[in-house]
């Protein structure tokens, strides 16, 4: 193959320069510690939809590969746990504020982006402030942990009175609403 190219006087393809050191600096958040991180128990104050937006925006940046992102995100778990690409794709394919809340991708990505926000010195978003107001005082009656619910499946069944249906708002809260 290369002999033919040489005989036809075709140029050799240029090798791309490695930008691993730049990428590593962009994604390194190992020196930042969050409360509850050692037990994988950081309170989450973003919905799954917000985390999906952040992941998609981060992956669109130059020099960021999906594999490198997953390696960095997996470092948020102290036990050497790995996150696979199909787990990320399953999480990204879901829709809804609490669809995917049980996923390790959701929790690890939230912790990664929170550490990135702290490292860069950026303020909390307005949505994040609203989420803290809504979910900070809420302790799940089963688990007694503040923050967004990471234990209840998004497709859980709910008992409602006659004429009422469960409704999920943009903050992931489930309430009942009267049908008309």
N, C-alpha and C positions, 0 to 999 in steps of 0.2 A: 504494500500500500504506500509506504513512504518512499520507496524507490521510484514508483510511478510518478508520484508528486514531484520528486526531485528531477526526474527526466523531463517532465512537462514544465519545469521551472515555476512551480507553484510555491508560494510562500508558506512557511510553516505557521500554524496558528500560534498567536501570541498567548503566553501564559498569563493568567490573571494574578495580580498580586493578592496575597493573603491579607485580609483585614481583621484577622482574629483578635489581635490585641485591642483594636478600636472597638470591636463588637463586645469583647469581654469587659472592657471598661464601661460600655454603655449599659450592660446588663448586670454588672456586679453590684449586689446589694448585701453582701455577706457581712459587712460591718455594722448593719442596722439591726436592732433587736426590737421586737414588738412584745407587749405583755401577753402571755399565754402561748407564745410560739413554741416553747419547748414541749408542750403537751398537745400541739395541734389544736389549740383552743382560742385562737384570736377571734374576738367578736367581729362579725362581718357586717358592714354597713353599706353594701351595694347589692343591687338585685342581679340576677343572672344575666338579664339583658344588658345592664351597664358593663358587666365584666366582659361579655361577648364583644361589645363595642370597643372596649379597650384592647382586647386581644387582636381584633381585626386591624385596628389602627396601628398597633405595635408591629404586627407581621408585615404591614405594607411599607415599613421603613426600609431604606436601602441597607443591605448588609445583614439583615436579620433573617435567619432561616428558622423554619418551624422546629427543626431538631435542636438547634441551639436554644431557642426559647423554652422548649420543653425541659432541657437539661437544667437551665437556670431556675425554672419554676419548681422543678422537683427538689431542688436544694432547700426549699422551704420546709420540707419534711426532714426531721432530724434522723430518721431511721434508714436513710439511703433508698427510700422508695422511688420507683421510676414511674414516669407518666408516658404512655405510648401515644403515637400520633392518632390512632383510631379513637382513643378516649377524647382527645381534643376535637376531632372531627364530629364525634357524636354530640359533644357539648355544644359546639358551634351550630349544629343543625337544629337544635331545639329553639323554641320560641316561647316567650312568656317570662314574667318576672321571677317565677320560682321554678321554672322547668330546668332541671339540671342542678338543683341545689344540693343534691347528695353527691355530686361528682367531685372527685379529688382535684380535677382541673379547676373547678369553680373556686374552691378554697385556696389552692396553691396560687392561682393567678391573682386572686384578690390580695393575698399577702404580698406577692411580688410587686404588684402595682402600688400598694400602700407603702412599701419600703422605697420604691422608686420615687413616689411623691415626696416622701420625707427627705430622701437623699438630695433631690433637686430643689428642695425648699419651696415647693408649690403649695398654695393654700388649698383647703378643702373646697370641693365644688358645692354649688347651691343644693344640688340633689343629694349629695353626701350629708350636708347639714340637715336637710329634711329627714333623711333616713335615720340619722342619729337621734333627732327629736322623736321620731316615731318608735324606733326599735330599742333605744337605750334603756328606757324604763321598763320595757317588756321583758319579763323573765318567763321563759317557756315553763309552763306549770309542770311539765314532765322532767325537764333537764335543768331548770334553774340557771340558764345562761342567757345573758343579754345579747342582743344583736339579731341579725336576720336568721330565720329558721333554717338550719342545715340538716335537720333530722326527719322532717315530715316530707313524704313523697309529694310531688306536684299533682299526682293523679289520685290522691286520697279521696275517698268518698265522705260526704258530709250528710248528716241528718238535718233536715230542715222541716219546719212546720208546713202545713198545707198552704199553697200559694206563695211559697218563698223558694228562692234558688241561691246557691252560693255564688259569690262574685269575688274575683281577685282584682285588686286595684294595682296601679303601677308600682306601688311600694311592696307588693307581695303579700299584703294582708288579705285574709279571707273573711268576708262578711256575708250576711244574708240580705237579700233584697226582695221586695215584694214583686211578684209577676203581675203584669197588667195586660 
